[in-house]
Amino acid sequence: MNDLMVFEYLINPNKRIFWVYIISSILITFIYFIYTKKSNKLILSSKLWLHPSAKLDYSYFFLGYFINVFLLIPFILSAKSVAFAVSRFLYLNFGMVQNTFFSYKETLLLYTLALFVCSDFTRYVLHRLLHEVKFLWEFHKVHHSAKVLNPLTFYRVHPVENILFGLRYSLSVGFVTGIFVYFFGAMIDIYMIFGANIFIVVFSLLGSNLRHTHVPISYGKYLEKIFISPKQHQIHHSNKHFDKNYGGYLAIWDYMFGSLKLSKDVKVLKFGLRKEQMKDYSTIRGILFFPFKNLLNRRQL
């Protein structure tokens, strides 16, 4: 495999750090600091971009890519397999149906929206479980061990968590696709921009990368009950609010299930775990193996 494939992340619209999304985030940041007249000293500081935590994010990003490609993806159930199983189950148990209600364009819209909403909801559920189930929290701590935030912090995720999110994706996308294949057959497709789900592209262009930065953009108290703003996710990373704002793109799940925290309610943000825990996640070796060591130690207590 070509080693340069790791840079696919910069040219793939389905990836968070697609170059267009990075540029849009920079433009939004530029406008934000001009409009608010706040100091941009921190954002431009080498102390942020060359912080030991940031350097660890950079190196772990490359290692994580190869772990995913060679060790994880080949063993994760595909969404196509799930979709085939679901549509086949429906056909065998309920017979053939013929869509006479929706036009082709209406079907595309329904399928695109259903994929986005179902995927976002299952992301919320799994994210919340990663925090509330002690066994899973040991692995999710890796993501919260970042002392400073940058777009590559998004990829500071333990391989066990990557497996869980891969299964979540296959099951949620496969389930929705299987149902739509059963009802609409070959009519299904999604509205896309750059070859990616239009909803994902729109949210990414609006600054999804800024969630893992120190740019505290808020959407205001009303919109933040519907959409997760960059600052709301930064609040989730602050060590006093790990149990708030689990949502991916939509905040309605946090609003419905009591985990919503609005930007206006939090003034000071301090990222990372407790001071005595941080040293365990300061190296790639610690990120990969300390969760297992910690779980083993707990079983021996």
Solvent accessible surface area in square Angstrom, and as a share of the most:
residue,aa,sasa,rsa
1,M,143,0.64
2,N,93,0.48
3,D,103,0.53
4,L,118,0.59
5,M,86,0.38
6,V,5,0.03
7,F,93,0.39
8,E,51,0.23
9,Y,19,0.07
10,L,73,0.36
11,I,122,0.62
12,N,31,0.16
13,P,21,0.14
14,N,92,0.47
15,K,60,0.25
16,R,32,0.12
17,I,9,0.04
18,F,13,0.05
19,W,133,0.47
20,V,30,0.17
21,Y,1,0.00
22,I,47,0.24
23,I,83,0.42
24,S,17,0.11
25,S,7,0.04
26,I,106,0.54
27,L,101,0.50
28,I,44,0.22
29,T,19,0.11
30,F,128,0.53
31,I,110,0.56
32,Y,28,0.11
33,F,23,0.10
34,I,109,0.55
35,Y,181,0.69
36,T,45,0.26
37,K,179,0.76
38,K,115,0.49
39,S,87,0.56
40,N,62,0.32
41,K,161,0.68
42,L,94,0.47
43,I,21,0.11
44,L,130,0.65
45,S,27,0.18
46,S,69,0.44
47,K,172,0.73
48,L,7,0.04
49,W,97,0.34
50,L,107,0.53
51,H,52,0.23
52,P,101,0.64
53,S,11,0.07
54,A,1,0.00
55,K,108,0.46
56,L,17,0.08
57,D,2,0.01
58,Y,66,0.25
59,S,50,0.33
60,Y,3,0.01
61,F,16,0.07
62,F,82,0.34
63,L,63,0.31
64,G,11,0.11
65,Y,11,0.04
66,F,65,0.27
67,I,21,0.11
68,N,29,0.15
69,V,32,0.19
70,F,108,0.45
71,L,113,0.56
72,L,17,0.09
73,I,108,0.55
74,P,83,0.52
75,F,164,0.68
76,I,39,0.20
77,L,86,0.43
78,S,53,0.34
79,A,22,0.17
80,K,172,0.73
81,S,56,0.36
82,V,17,0.10
83,A,11,0.08
84,F,135,0.56
85,A,57,0.44
86,V,26,0.15
87,S,16,0.10
88,R,129,0.47
89,F,120,0.50
90,L,31,0.16
91,Y,109,0.41
92,L,110,0.55
93,N,85,0.44
94,F,140,0.58
95,G,30,0.29
96,M,158,0.70
97,V,57,0.33
98,Q,157,0.70
99,N,33,0.17
100,T,107,0.62
101,F,174,0.72
102,F,87,0.36
103,S,57,0.37
104,Y,111,0.42
105,K,146,0.62
106,E,84,0.38
107,T,0,0.00
108,L,17,0.08
109,L,96,0.48
110,L,67,0.33
111,Y,16,0.06
112,T,0,0.00
113,L,77,0.38
114,A,31,0.24
115,L,21,0.11
116,F,11,0.04
117,V,53,0.30
118,C,33,0.20
119,S,17,0.11
120,D,1,0.00
121,F,68,0.28
122,T,34,0.20
123,R,59,0.22
124,Y,5,0.02
125,V,57,0.33
126,L,22,0.11
127,H,16,0.07
128,R,62,0.23
129,L,78,0.39
130,L,0,0.00
131,H,26,0.11
132,E,100,0.45
133,V,61,0.35
134,K,149,0.63
135,F,111,0.46
136,L,28,0.14
137,W,47,0.16
138,E,6,0.03
139,F,5,0.02
140,H,4,0.02
141,K,15,0.06
142,V,0,0.00
143,H,14,0.06
144,H,1,0.00
145,S,3,0.02
146,A,0,0.00
147,K,92,0.39
148,V,17,0.10
149,L,1,0.01
150,N,3,0.02
151,P,26,0.16
152,L,32,0.16
153,T,0,0.00
154,F,68,0.28
155,Y,41,0.16
156,R,3,0.01
157,V,20,0.12
158,H,3,0.01
159,P,19,0.12
160,V,35,0.20
161,E,7,0.03
162,N,44,0.23
163,I,63,0.32
164,L,47,0.23
165,F,48,0.20
166,G,19,0.18
167,L,65,0.32
168,R,27,0.10
169,Y,113,0.43
170,S,5,0.03
171,L,96,0.48
172,S,8,0.05
173,V,23,0.13
174,G,0,0.00
175,F,107,0.45
176,V,12,0.07
177,T,23,0.13
178,G,0,0.00
179,I,53,0.27
180,F,24,0.10
181,V,55,0.32
182,Y,24,0.09
183,F,92,0.38
184,F,26,0.11
185,G,32,0.31
186,A,112,0.87
187,M,60,0.27
188,I,33,0.17
189,D,66,0.34
190,I,36,0.18
191,Y,74,0.28
192,M,99,0.44
193,I,60,0.30
194,F,106,0.44
195,G,47,0.45
196,A,2,0.02
197,N,18,0.09
198,I,55,0.28
199,F,52,0.21
200,I,41,0.21
201,V,0,0.00
202,V,62,0.36
203,F,30,0.13
204,S,3,0.02
205,L,55,0.27
206,L,102,0.51
207,G,2,0.01
208,S,3,0.02
209,N,2,0.01
210,L,6,0.03
211,R,14,0.05
212,H,5,0.02
213,T,11,0.07
214,H,35,0.15
215,V,3,0.01
216,P,44,0.27
217,I,24,0.12
218,S,52,0.33
219,Y,69,0.26
220,G,35,0.34
221,K,95,0.40
222,Y,157,0.60
223,L,88,0.44
224,E,1,0.01
225,K,67,0.28
226,I,77,0.39
227,F,62,0.26
228,I,1,0.01
229,S,0,0.00
230,P,3,0.02
231,K,27,0.11
232,Q,0,0.00
233,H,19,0.08
234,Q,1,0.01
235,I,0,0.00
236,H,0,0.00
237,H,1,0.01
238,S,2,0.01
239,N,59,0.30
240,K,171,0.72
241,H,33,0.15
242,F,35,0.14
243,D,82,0.42
244,K,52,0.22
245,N,0,0.00
246,Y,3,0.01
247,G,3,0.03
248,G,10,0.09
249,Y,15,0.06
250,L,15,0.08
251,A,0,0.00
252,I,52,0.26
253,W,23,0.08
254,D,0,0.00
255,Y,127,0.48
256,M,120,0.54
257,F,97,0.41
258,G,60,0.58
259,S,2,0.01
260,L,34,0.17
261,K,53,0.22
262,L,20,0.10
263,S,4,0.03
264,K,108,0.46
265,D,76,0.39
266,V,7,0.04
267,K,163,0.69
268,V,109,0.63
269,L,43,0.22
270,K,136,0.58
271,F,14,0.06
272,G,1,0.01
273,L,8,0.04
274,R,147,0.54
275,K,184,0.78
276,E,103,0.46
277,Q,32,0.14
278,M,40,0.18
279,K,146,0.62
280,D,36,0.19
281,Y,5,0.02
282,S,70,0.45
283,T,73,0.43
284,I,48,0.24
285,R,190,0.69
286,G,13,0.12
287,I,0,0.00
288,L,30,0.15
289,F,125,0.52
290,F,40,0.17
291,P,0,0.00
292,F,100,0.41
293,K,118,0.50
294,N,29,0.15
295,L,25,0.13
296,L,102,0.51
297,N,63,0.32
298,R,94,0.34
299,R,202,0.74
300,Q,134,0.60
301,L,184,0.91
